[in-house]
Amino acid sequence: MSPRAPLLLALLLGLLIGVSLSLASRVVAQRTPGYVPVAASSMVASNMVASNLLASTAVASPASPALPWKDARLLAEVMRRVHDNFVDTVDDHQLLQNAIRGMVEALDDHSTFLTPEEFEDMKVSTSGTYAGIGVEVAAGKDGVSVVRRMPDSPAERAGIRTGDVIVKIDGVAVDPADLDAAIARMRGPEGSRIRLAVRRDGAAQLLEFQVERAHVQLYSVAAEMLTADIGYLRITSFTDTTANELEQAVARLTRTHAARLDGLIIDLRNDPGGVLDAAVQVADDFLDHGTIVSAEGRTADARFRVEAKPGDISNGARLVLLVNGGSASASEILAAALHDNHRATLIGRRTYGKGSVQTIMPLPDGQALKLTTSRYFTPAGISINGIGIEPDTVLGGVEAPPADMDSGGSATLAQRDPQVSAALQALTLHTGAVAGRDSAARVR
């Protein structure tokens, strides 16, 4: 055994006992006021923990079952062999990080261990704000393509357009295979400057832009009127600001376009979900009563039932929801809540089928655990996990992506998007039982 192996074994055993002791209490500890996680950081502390592990295998506490000694020994042996024999030198810290990640990700498809960088990215996506230049990008040829430019963003003010390909950031070439790295380089402190080299169709040479980073609002709701009394809402994700954005959008449509909305199309296509509370609040905005969602889990926090409070921001407008296979999680919670309470008709394609709830648990050093803690149920008491929700009206044929809301042309959104057209037709011609159906969300 190498000279470092005893230390490595002690550290590993310390990790194992920490995991075993926290399995039954980590969520409760999260709720404890003033709780600060503490990690052993010295060889002495690690050896003390290792001794505790040896003792705990002899007498198992009813509250915290001990780890099987054979499993602990096997893991330590695998760790030692990898450390001593792998073809490349392996960093002990990275080995342990990988072991933790593997342990969590093997639980299901949605639990994961988050590095500080990943945790920060998640906070940005759920908070709806960050400091950067205000573009959404996708991997492109020799760079990253701008697929969306935020309104009134630094990128817009600098002259960057949708369709531009960013090939260099501060003089360094962009690797299209590493999209996350490009996004990270475009973010930064508010007021700092970034230099972009952009390839644009029709331009003979690369274009250079100096962009000053600023606070950017990630809007998750867009709205417009389709007819004199039918509005359209598109929700792209559920963030901390989604409910407020939607309430303002409905108020704006009512104030500027129609004294009373007769119908609303809510587009949830390709909405992957997000913050559970946001979906609950949006559902409550359109419901006067009824169950929105319930959930079951092992801890008290993981078991809940949410009921709607009186008040409908649309004053009873008829609702049609557009869904597809990209509508998941929070999107499905909203769709089932409105549908099962006979408040909306679903049109489109079967939804994704993610029927679980994840809790974010902060850990030391800026890390976090994203862990599945509940399975949720629709108001009809159905679990859609792995099944999804079948719409009332299933659209066939080849599915096209949702059309851009602002194309700059003369064709309306309903003319450019066949699925929006189908929803509009259902509202204008009153086909089917729009905004009310005497059946629960179907999961066959």
ZADRENZA-933666 format. One record per atom (N, C-alpha, C, O): x, y, z; residue in one letter. Coordinates in steps of 0.02 Angstrom, whole numbers, plus 50000, padded with zeros to 5 digits. Example, Ala and Ser with C-alpha at 12.3 -4.5 7.8 and 13.67 -1.06 7.14 Angstrom:
<pts>
506604971650390A506154977550390A506604983550390A507124983450423A506424988850354S506844994750357S506455000250394S506705005750402S
</pts>
This chain:
<pts>
500434994150000M500005000050000M500445006250000M500945006350036M500275011249961S500685017349957S500665021050022S500195020050061S501165025550036P501175029350099P500545033450109P500355034750166P500225035650055R499645039950062R498995035950071R498475038850086R499035029450062A498425025450064A498065025650131A497445026150132A498435025350190P498065025750253P497665032250260P497095032250284P497965037850238L497595044150241L496995043950195L496445046250213L497105041250135L496555040850088L495985036450115L495405038150109L496175030850147L495675026450176L495295029950232L494685029150237L495655033750273A495325037250328A494845042550302A494285043250327A495065046150250L494625051150221L493995047950192L493445050450200L494095042250158L493525038850128L493045036350181L492435037050174L493315033450234L492875031050287L492515036750321L491935036050342L492855042450326G492515048450353G491935050350310G491395052050335G492035050150245L491495051650198L490915046750207L490335048850209L491075040350213L490555035250219L490135036150281L489525035650278L490455037550338I490055038350399I489645044750395I489085044950420I489915049950363G489525056050355G488905054750315G488365057250331G488975050750262V488385049050220V487885044950260V487285046350259V488135039950297S487675035550333S487295039250386S486705037850397S487625043950420L487295047550474L486815052950449L486375055150486L486915055050386S486495060450361S485885058050323S485435062050308S485865051650306L485325049250263L484635050650292L484175052450256L484565049750358A483905050450388A483755057550411A483195058950430A484265062150408S484155068650440S484335074650398S484265080250422S484565073750336R484825079450300R484295084750285R484435090650287R483675082650270V483155087550256V482955091250318V482865097350317V482885087650374V482715090850437V483265095750457V483115101350479V483885093650449A484445098150466A484415104550423A484595109950447A484205103750362Q484145109550318Q483675114750347Q483765120750336Q483175112450384R482675117050410R482885120050476R482575124850499R483395117350508T483585119750574T483875126750571T484355127750534T483605131750608P483875138550607P484605138550629P484785135450679P485015142050591G485725142650608G486135136650592G486715136250612G485855131850557Y486225125750541Y486795127350494Y486695130450443Y487405125150512V487985126050470V488325119350462V488565116450511V488355116650401P488685110150391P489425110650408P489745115750393P489695105450439V490395105450458V490725099350427V490455093750431V491295100350397A491655094750366A492325093750400A492685098550411A492495087450417A493145086050446A493685087450395A493625085350337A494215090950415S494715093150366S495415091050384S495885092850348S495505087450438S496185085450456S496225077950461S495725074450465S496845075450460M496945068250465M496705065650532M496425060250536M496805069650584V496585067550650V495835066750652V495565061750676V495495071850627A494765071550626A494515065650585A494045062250604A494835064550527S494625059150483S494725052450517S494295048050511S495285051550552N495405045250586N494905044150643N494705038450656N494715049550677M494205049050729M493545046650699M493205042350727M493375049550641V492755047550608V492795040350586V492315036550591V493385038350560A493465031450539A493365026650597A493055021350589A493625028450656S493525024350715S492785023850732S492535018550751S492445029550726N491725029550739N491355024850692N490875021450711N491585024750629L491265020250581L491355012950601L490885009050597L491965011250623L492085004350644L491635002550702L491374996950705L491555007250749A491125005950806A490395005350785A490015001250811A490195009650736S489485009750717S489275003450680S488685001750679S489754999950650T489564993750615T489394988250664T489054983450647T489644988850727A489504983650775A488804984250805A488454979350813A488604990550820V487944991750849V487584996750806V487795002550803V487054994850773A486684999250728A486155003050767A485765000050804A486155009650759S485635013850789S484995013150748S485015013150687S484415012650782P483785012150745P483665018150700P483375017550647P483905024150722A483795030250683A484275030650624A484085033350571A484885028050630S485385028450577S485705021750567S486195020150600S485445017750522P485735011150509P486455011750486P486625016050445P486875007450514A487585007750496A487705005150426A487315001150400A488235007550395L488425004950330L488684997850337L489044996450385L488504993350292P488784986650295P489544986950289P489804990150244P489894983650334W490624984050335W490924981350270W491414984050246W490634976050242K490904973250180K490884978350123K491354978850084K490334982150120D490274987250067D490774992850078D491084995250030D490864995050141A491335000250156A492044998050139A492445001850111A492194991850156R492864989250142R492984988650067R493524990150042R492464986350030L492524985649957L492654992449924L493074993149880L492274997549946L492355004149917L493055006849931L493365009849888L493295005849992A493965008050010A494495004449968A494995007449947A494384997949956E494864994049917E494874996449844E495414997149815E494284997749815V494245000349746V494595007049742V494955008449694V494465011249791M494775017949792M495535017349794M495885020949758M495785012849836R496515012049842R496825009649776R497345012049755R496485004749745R496755001949683R496755007149626R497225007549587R496225011049622V496205016249572V496755021349585V497115023349539V496825023349647H497335028349664H498035025849648H498455029649625H498175019349661D498855016749653D499005014349583D499585014349563D498495012349544N498635008849482N498365012049418N498555009949364N497925016949423F497655019949362F498225022949321F498715025449349F498155022749255V498695024549211V498935031749221V499525033249210V498495036149241D498675043149255D498605044449330D498225041149365D498985049449353T498925051449423T498225054249435T497975058449397T497915051849489V497235053849504V497235058249566V497515056449618V496915064049561D496855068549618D496355065649668D495795063849650D496565065249732D496135062249783D495465065949789D494935062849796D495495072649787H494895076549793H494405075049736H493805074349747H494675074649675Q494245073349618Q493945066349621Q493375065349601Q494335061549646L494075054749655L493465054749701L492955051649686L493525058249757L492975058449804L492375062149776L491805060149786L492505067649739Q491965071349707Q491595066849658Q490975066849656Q491965062949619N491655058449571N491255052949606N490735050849582N491525050549663A491165045349700A490495047949726A489995044449724A490505054149751I489885057149776I489395058049719I488805056349725I489635060749662R489195061849605R488895055249581R488295054949566R489305050149576G489055043649553G488535040849600G488045037949578G488655041549666M488175038949715M487495042249707M486985038949710M487485048849697V486855052549693V486515051349626V485915050149623V486895051649572E486595051049505E486355044049491E485945043049446E486595039049528A486345032249518A485655031249548A485325026249535A485415036049588L484765035449620L484195035949569L483745031749569L484225041049526D483725041849473D483995046749421D484575048749425D483575048549373D483805052749318D483835060149337D484075064149297D483595062049396H483515069049411H483935071449471H484025077449480H484185066849512S484605068749568S485325069649545S485555065949502S485665074549574T486365075549555T486725079549609T486415082849650T487385079049607F487815083049650F488065089049610F488305088149554F487995095049637L488155101149601L488805104149626L488895105349686L489275105449580T489865109249596T489675116549609T489115118449592T490115120549638P489955127649648P489735131149584P489275135249584P490075129549528E489895132649464E489205130449442E488815134549418E489055124049449E488395121549428E487845124349473E487295125749450E487995125049537F487515127849584F487365135149566F486785137249569F487875138949549E487765145949529E487355146349466E486915150649460E487485141949417D487095141849356D486355140349370D485915143349340D486235135749416M485555134049434M485205139949467M484615141149454M485565143549510K485265149349542K485095154749491K484585158249498K485505155449440V485365160349387V484725158249350V484295162449337V484675151849333S484105149549293S483455149949331S482925150849301S483475149349398T482865149649437T482695156649462T482115158249473T483205160949470S483085167749494S482835172249438S482475177049450S483045170749375G482825174849318G483255180949307G483075185149265G483805181649342T484245187449333T484975185349336T485155180449368T485395189149300Y486115187949304Y486465194049273Y486145198349244Y487125194249281A487525199549250A487885196749189A488275192049195A487745199649131G488035197149069G487855201649011G487775207749020G487785198648951I487645202848892I486945201848865I486725205648822I486585196748889G485885195948870G485755192348804G485365194748763G486075186648794V485935182548734V485845175348755V486135173048805V485445171748716E485405164448721E485785161648662E485685163948605E486215156748674V486645154148621V486585146648616V486375143248663V486765144048557A486785136848544A487425135448506A487705139948473A487665129348509A488275127448474A488175128348399A487665126348371A488665131448366G488645132548294G489315130848263G489755128248296G489385132348199K490005130948164K490535136048184K490445142048175K491095133548212D491665137748231D491485142748286D491855147648296D490945141648323G490775146348375G490085144748404G489845139148398G489785149748437V489115148848464V488645153848430V488805159648422V488055151348411S487575155448375S487095158848423S486875155948473S486945165048409V486455168848449V485765166848425V485565168548369V485385163348468V484715161048449V484175165848476V483615165748453V484365169848525R483885174748552R484275180448584R484765179348619R484045186448571R484345192348602R483825195548647R483275197248625R483995196448711M483515199148758M483355206448742M483795210248722M482725208448751P482545215448739P482925220148785P483005218848845P483155225748757D483505230948795D484095228248834D484235230348890D484445223448804S485035220348836S485665223748811S485655227248761S486235222648845P486875225248820P487015222948748P487285226748708P486845216748732A486965214148665A486555218048614A486805219748560A485925219548630E485505223348584E485775230348575E485805232948518E485985233548629R486255240348625R486905240548585R487065245648553R487285235148588A487925234948552A487845233448478A488305234548439A487265230848458G487145229348387G487195222048369G487175220448309G487245217548417I487265210348403I486565208148384I486065210248413I486525203648333R485875201548307R485775194048316R486255190248324R485145192048315T484975184948314T485245181948249T485155184848195T485575176248254G485895173048195G486635174348192G486985170648156G486895179348227D487615180448229D487965174548261D487675171248305D488575173148240V488975167748269V489575170748304V489995173948272V489615169948369I490175172448409I490755167548403I490695161848424I491305169848373V491865165348361V492455166648408V492875162248417V492495172748436K493025174348484K492755178548541K492325182848531K493005177248600I492835181148659I493485183648689I493905179648711I493565190248691D494185193348715D494805190548680D495315189348711D494735189548614G495295187348573G495425179848574G495875177548539G495055176148614V495165168948620V494605165248583V494015166848592V494785160448540A494295156848500A493795153148544A493975150548597A493185152848521V492645149348557V492615142148532V492605140848472V492595137548579D492525130448562D491775128748562D491465128648615D491485127448503P490765125948501P490565119648538P489985118748556P491055115348551A490905109148588A490845110448663A490605106148700A491075116248686D491045117948757D490615124148766D490865129548779D489955123148759L489485128648763L489485131948832L489445138048838L489545127848884D489535130548952D490105135348965D490025140448998D490695133648938A491275138048947A491165144748912A491355149948939A490875144648853A490735150848817A490245155148855A490325161248860A489725152048883I489225155748922I489545158748984I489415164549001I489975154949017A490315157349077A490755163349061A490805168049101A491085163249004R491525168848985R491135175148968R491395180648975R490515174348944M490115180248928M489805183348990M489615189248989M489745179649044R489505182449106R490075185549145R490655183949134R489905189949190G490425193249229G490145198949269G489535200149266G490565202549306P490325207949349P489975213449308P490185215049252P489455216249336E489105221649304E489575227649294E489935229549340E489585230449234G490015236049218G490665234049184G491005238349155G490855227649188S491465225349154S491335224749079S490765224049058S491875224949039R491815224848966R492055218248938R492495215048966R491765216448881I491955210448845I492005212048771I491615216048745I492495208948738R492605210248667R492405203948628R492665198548641R491945204748580L491685199048541L491855199848468L491785205248439L492095194348437A492175194048365A491615189748337A491515184048358A491225192548290V490605189448267V490625188448192V490825192948154V490395182548170R490305181248099R489565182148083R489125179148116R489425186348033R488735187848014R488625186447941R489045188147899R488065183347925D487905182047855D487905188547815D487615193547835D488255188247758G488285194147715G488865198647728G489025202947687G489205197747786A489795201947802A490425198447778A490525192447790A490855202147744A491465199247716A491975197647769A492375192947761A491975201447825Q492465200447878Q492105199647945Q491515200947951Q492495197347994L492225196848062L492065203848088L492425208648075L491525204448125L491335210748156L491565210748229L491515205748264L491815216448251E492045217148320E491555221348360E491325226548337E491405218948421F490945222548465F491255223148535F491535218348562F491195229148564Q491365230148634Q490705230548673Q490295234848660Q490605225948720V489965225548755V490105226348830V490545223148858V489715230748861E489775231648934E489245227348968E488645228148957E489475222849011R489015218449046R488565222549093R488765227649121R487945220149100A487465223549142A486985218449172A486995212549153A486575220749217H486055216549247H485555214749192H485285219049158H485425208249184V484975205749131V484395202049163V484495197749207V483795203749142Q483205200249165Q483025194849115Q482925196149056Q482985188649139L482785183049097L482025182349099L481755179449146L481695185049050Y480965184749050Y480735177849029Y480975174948980Y480265175049067S480005168349053S479315168449023S479045163249005S479005174449018V478325175048991V478315180248936V478585185748944V478015178548880A477895183248825A477155183148809A476825177948817A476885188848786A476155189248775A475995193548715A476365198248699A475445192048683E475175196248630E474435194448619E474205189248641E474065198848586M473375197448568M473355194248499M473695196448453M472955188848493L472865185548428L472265188248391L472265188848330L471745189948429T471145193048400T470945198648448T471295200148496T470375201648435A470145207148477A470025205048549A470075209248594A469865198648561D469705196648630D470035190048651D469845187148702D470515187548612I470875181448630I471625182948635I471935185248587I471895181548693G472605182948705G473025176648701G472765171048701G473685177648698Y474155172048693Y474715173348743Y475005178748745Y474875168248784L475425168448832L475895162648819L475675156948813L476545164048815R477035158748807R477485158748868R477795163748885R477505152948902I477935152148961I478505147548941I478395141748925I479115150148943T479695146348921T480025142448977T480385137548964T479915144449039S480175140949098S479835143849159S479495148949155S479915140449216F479615142949277F480175145149325F480545141049351F480225151649335T480725154649378T480385158149437T479775158249442T480785161149480D480515164849536D480075170749514D479655173049553D480175173149453T479805179049430T479225177349383T478865181949361T479125170949366T478635169149315T477925171249333T477575174249291T477705169949394A477015171649413A476895179149408A476375181249382A477365183049432N477305190349428N477295192649355N476905197049337N477725189749313E477735191549242E477065189949210E476805193949171E476785184149225L476155182149194L475585186749216L475165188749176L475565188249280E475035192649305E475075199449273E474555202349255E475675202149264Q475755208549231Q475555208149157Q475255212749130Q475725202449125A475555201649054A474805201449043A474545204648998A474445197749086V473715197449080V473405204249093V472945206349057V473655207749143A473395214549157A473525219249099A473095223349082A474105218549067R474275222849010R473825221348950R473595225948917R473705214948936L473265213148881L472565215848892L472245218448847L472325215148953T471655217448969T471595225048965T471105227748940T472105228348990R472095235648994R472155238848925R471815243848911R472575236248883T472735239548820T472355236848759T472325240148707T472075230848766H471775227748706H471045225748714H470655226348667H470855223548772A470165221048779A469905222448849A470255221248899A469305225048852A469015226348918A468925219848956A468965219649017A468795214448919R468705207848950R468965202648901R468735202148845R469445198648923L469705193348881L469195187748878L468945185348929L469035185548817D468575179948809D468945173348813D468675168348836D469575173348790G469955167148791G470705168448795G470945173748774G471075163548821L471805163948825L472105157248803L471865151948822L472625157648762I473025151848745I473665152348785I474025157248780I473805147248824I474425146948863I474865141648832I474695135648833I475435143648805D475875139248768D476425136648814D476855140448837D476415130048828L476915126848870L477365122148830L477725118148859L477345122648764R477765118248723R478505119448737R478735125148741R478865114048746N479585114148757N479775117948821N480345120248828N479305118648867D479455121648932D479675116048979D479265111848997D480315115748999P480575110149038P480385110349111P480525105649148P480055115649133G479855116149203G480275121249241G480455126449213G480425119649303G480805124449344G480545124449416G480485119249447G480405130449441V480235131249512V479505129049523V479045131549491V479415124349570L478755121649585L478275127149608L477705127449585L478505131449653D478075136749680D477805141249625D477245143849630D478205142349572A477985146649517A477405143449480A476915146849463A477445136949467A476895133549433A476265133549475A475715134449449A476345132649540V475775132749586V475435139549585V474825139949583V475835144849587Q475555151649588Q475195153149523Q474655156249524Q475475151149466V475145152349402V474485148649399V473985151349376V474475142349422A473855138649424A473335142149468A472755142649450A473555144549526D473105147949572D472825154449542D472275156549559D473215157549497D472985163649464D472355162549424D471965167249413D472235156349401F471655155049358F471125150649392F470615149049362F471245148749455L470775144449490L470475148049550L470815151749585L469825146849561D469495149449620D469495144449677D469445146349735D469555138149660H469545132949712H469825126549681H469935126149621H469925121549723G470155115049699G470885113649717G471265118249732G471065107349715T471755105249727T472185106949667T471995105749610T472775109649680I473255111149627I473735105349618I473835102949562I474035102949673V474505097349669V474585094549739V474515098149789V474735088049743S474905084949807S475545080849796S475715079149740S475885079349851A476515075649845A476615071149905A476375072549960A476975065649894E477145060949947E477895059749947E478205059049895E478175059550007G478885058150015G479015055450084G478535054050122G479645054550103R479815051350166R479825056250224R479745054250281R479945062750211T479985067650264T479355071850266T478955071850219T479265075450321A478675079750328A478655085050274A478115086450247A479225088050258D479255093250206D479075090550138D478825094250095D479185084150127A479085081250060A478355079250049A478165077449993A477945079650101R477235077950095R476825084350100R476845087850151R476445085850048F476055091950049F475465091550000F475465087349955F474985095950010R474415096849965R474285104249961R474235107650012R474225106849900V474115113949890V473415115049861V473235112049810V473025119349893E472355120949871E472335128049843E472685132449867E471925129049792A471855135749761A471465140349807A471025138249845A471635146749802K471275151949840K470815155749792K470955155949732K470275158649816P469805162249772P470155167849734P470605171149759P469935168949671G470215174249630G470475171649564G470885166949563G470245174549508D470445172549441D470645178849403D470215183049388D471275179549387I471515185649356I471245186649286I471275192149259I470965181349255S470695182049187S469935183049188S469625183549135S469645183449247N468925184249253N468535178849215N468025180249183N468775172749219G468415167149189G468535166149116G468145162449084G469045169149087A469185168049015A469285160649002A469565157049042A469045158348944R469135151448923R469865150148908R470195154248877R470115144448930L470835142948924L470965136848881L470615131748885L471475137448838V471745131848801V472495131748815V472825136848809V472755125848833L473475125048845L473775120848789L473515115548772L474325123348760L474705119548710L475275115848745L475665118948781L475315109348734V475835105248765V476145100648713V475855099248661V476745098148729N477065093148687N477555089048729N477555089548790N477955085048696G478425080648732G478965084348769G479295081448812G479055090748755G479535094848792G479235098448851G479595101948887G478585097548862S478255100548921S478355095848980S478105090148979S478725098049030A478915093449084A478855096749152A478855102949158A478805092549203S478875094649273S478375100149291S477775098849294S478615106149305A478165111649325A477635113049271A477075114849288A477815112149207S477325113049154S476755108049160S476175109749150S476925101949178E476425096749185E475995097849248E475405096249248E476295100649300I475915102249360I475385107449343I474805106849363I475575112649305L475095117749285L474555114849239L473965116149249L474765110949190A474285108149142A473775103749178A473175104249165A474005099349222A473545094849257A473095098649305A472505096949312A473355103749338A472955107649386A472375111049351A471815110849375A472515114249294L471985117749259L471505112949225L470895114149221L471775107449200H471355102649165H470905098749213H470305098149202H471195096049266D470805091849311D470285095749350D469785092949373D470385102349356N469885106649388N469395109549337N469045114349351N469385106449276H468905108349224H468985115749204H468495119149189H469595118049206R469725125149191R470035126149122R470005131649095R470335121049094A470685121849030A470645115448988A470565109949015A470695116448923T470745110948875T471465110348852T471795115448841T471715104248845L472405103148823L472405101048750L472025096748729L472845104248712I472925102748641I473665101648626I474095105348652I473825096748585G474525095748565G474715088448566G474405084348533G475255086948603R475525080148606R475655078248678R475705082548722R475715071648690R475825069148758R476435072648790R476945073548757R476365074448853T476905077948888T477465073048908T477405067048897T477995075748936Y478605071848950Y478495066349002Y478705060748991Y478175068049058G478065063049109G478575063149165G478845057949184G478705069049193K479155069549251K478725071049312K478485076649322K478615065949353G478165066649409G478505066849476G478225064349526G479105069649480S479465069949543S479685077049558S479715081349514S479825078249622V480035084849645V480745084349673V480895079849712V481175088949653Q481855089149678Q481945094949727Q481685100449716Q482315093749780T482485098949829T483215100549824T483635096049819T483385107049824I484075109249822I484325110149893I484055114149931I484845106449912M485125106549979M485835109349977M486285105749954M485945115450000P486625118250000P487095114150043P486915111550095P487715113550019L488245109850054L488835114550066L488835120250041L489335112450103P489925116650115P490275118550050P490215115049999P490635124150052D491065126449997D490685127949933D490955127249879D490055130249940G489675132349881G489385126649840G489115127949787G489445120449863Q489165114749827Q488445113649849Q488205116849896Q488095109249815A487395107949832A487195100949808A487515097949765A486665098549839L486375092149821L485675093449792L485265096549825L485565091049732K484895091349702K484615084249707K484825079749671K484135083349752L483905076749770L483155076049761L482775080349782L482945070549730T482235069149724T481965067449793T482185062649825T481475071449817T481205070649884T480465068949885T480205066649936T480115069949829S479395068649826S479195065949758S479535066949709S478635062449758R478275061049696R477615064849699R477255064449749R477465068549647Y476855072549650Y476285069149613Y476395064849570Y475675071249630F475065068449601F474615074049576F474565079349607F474285072849521T473825077749492T473215078349538T473125074249583T472795083449528P472185084049569P471745077849567P471375076549614P471795073949513A471405067649509A471745061949545A471485056349545A472315063249578G472665058149615G473095053549573G473255048049595G473285055749514I473665051649467I474405053749467I474565059649468I474845048749465S475555050049454S475705049549379S475555044449348S475995054749351I476145054749280I476855052749266I477085053049208I477225050649317N477935049249309N478065043749257N477815038149264N478445045449206G478605040649153G478045039449104G478115035449059G477485043049113I476895041949070I476705048249033I476575048148973I476685053949070G476475060249040G475725061049040G475355056849065G475495066549011I474785068149006I474585068348932I474905071648892I474065064648916E473815064848847E473315070548840E472845071048879E473405074948790P472955080648781P472245078348762P472145072748741P471765082948770D471085081548747D471075080948671D470735076548644D471435085348637T471495085148564T472215083748546T472655087948559T472345077948517V473025076048498V473155078248425V472785076248380V473665082148415L473845084548348L474325079648315L474805077548347L474185077748254G474615073048218G475095076648171G475155082748172G475425072748129G475885075548080G476565077148110G476685075848169G476995080048070V477665081948092V477605088248134V477295093148114V477915088048193E477865093748239E478405098848223E478995097148221E478205105048211A478665110448200A478795114048267A478345114148309A479385116948276P479515120648338P479065126748342P478835129148291P478935129248403P478525135348409P478825141048368P479425142248368P478395144548332A478615150048290A478835155948332A478565157048387A479315159948307D479515166048341D478915170648346D478525171348299D478855173948404M478275178348412M478355184848373M477865187648349M478975187148365D479085193348328D479525191748268D480145192048273D479215190148212S479595188248153S479775194148108S480195193548064S479445199748120G479575205548078G479195205548013G479235210347974G478815200147999G478435199747937G477705201647948G477505203748002G477315200847895S476605202747897S476165197047922S475605198247944S476405190747920A476005185047941A475935185048016A476405186548052A475335183448040T475205183248112T475505176848142T475685172248105T475535176648208L475795170748242L475365164648225L475635159248213L474715165448224A474275159748208A474375157348137A474285151348124A474555161848092Q474685159748023Q475355156148016Q475435151947972Q475825157848060R476495154848056R476575148548098R477035144648088R476115147548145D476165141848191D475525137748189D475015139948217D475535131948157P474915127848149P474605125948216P473995125348221P475005124848268Q474725122748332Q474375128548368Q473875127548401Q474645134548361V474305140448387V473645141348349V473135143148378V473665140148283S473065140748242S472535135848266S471945137648268S472725129648283A472245124648306A471935126748372A471335125948383A472345129648417A472075131948481A471605137848472A471085138248504A471795142348427L471365148148413L470695145948383L470175148548400L470735141048339Q470125138548309Q469665135348361Q469055136248359Q469965131748409A469565128648462A469205133848503A468635132748526A469525139548514L469215144948553L468685148648512L468145150048537L468845150448451T468385154548411T467785150748387T467235153548381T467875144148372L467315140148348L466965136248403L466465132848391L467235136948465H466945133448523H466905125948511H466425122748532H467415123148478T467415115848467T467615112248531T468065114448566T467265106748545G467415103048606G467195106848667G466875112148661G467355104348724A467175107648788A467755112048810A468085110548859A467885117448774V468445121848789V468365124648859V467825126848878V468915124548897A468955127248965A468545123249014A468395125649069A468345117148995G467995112949043G467875106149013G467565105448960G468115100949048R468025094149022R467895089549079R468255089749129R467395085349075D467195081149131D467615074749135D467345069149140D468255075549131S468705069849140S469365072249166S469565078049154S469705067949202A470355069849228A470885069149175A470775066249122A471485071849190A472035071249142A472165063849128A472255059849174A472165062049064R472215055049045R472945052949040R473355056649014R473105046949064V473785044649064V473855037749031V474345034249044V473385035948990R473415029248960R473985028848911R474095023548880R
</pts>
